Amino acid sequence: QKEVEQNSGPLSVPEGAIASLNCTYSDRGSQSFFWYRQYSGKSPELIMFIYSNGDKEDGRFTAQLNKASQYVSLLIRDSQPSDSATYLCAVNLPGNQFYFGTGTSLTVIP
Amino acid sequence: DTEVTQTPKHLVMGMTNKKSLKCEQHMGHRAMYWYKQKAKKPPELMFVYSYEKLSINESVPSRFSPECPNSSLLNLHLHALQPEDSALYLCASSQEPGKSYGYTFGSGTRLTVV
């Protein structure tokens, strides 16, 4: 069983819409959760991290964590073409083990 | 300085060559990592160094040999690689082992084995 699972997409949304990206994880010992954005040929860039159940907002981005259901999501409001990228969910397990999901490819259509 | 610097950015090597990848950070981070990423795949953890000691080796073949000379530097020595080892090699660092506030990634080394 994979530690972290994401829908690989591709996910397409029109410019200005809300993009919703989802991620589930298998280990209930997971401590912290991260969303990275990766443009083609570039290295991953941290967008947000969340530790506690509920929502965390940063500008156009909102991360949502539900530990009981073992999922974490990322909402991108007012999507822009520059948001087109692969979004990687990552989970930090005890013992400093850090696992990435397979990523969701997002395309924002002008 | 909030960057992780990796050199070289691109490397082409033959299967009998010996080369090294270098990674440097001056953020005072005490954990450093090597990841391998193939096209359209997520990064795969290779090695973790915590306080300059190797703490995790994810069953990586011995043709990859990590080294952490000091708290700011991380090397990956390569020897007798195979064409399937061609990938983007990413270095990352984080503030403190076991208490992650997320990684800072370097820009990566694009490795091609011929």
Interface residues (C-beta under 8 A of the other chain):
Chain A: Q31 S32 F34 K42 S43 P44 E45 L46 F49 L88 N92 P94 G95 N96 Q97 F98 Y99 F100 G101 T102 G103
Chain B: A31 Y33 K41 P42 P43 L45 V48 S50 S55 I56 L88 L90 P97 G98 S100 Y101 G102 Y103 T104 F105 G106 S107 G108
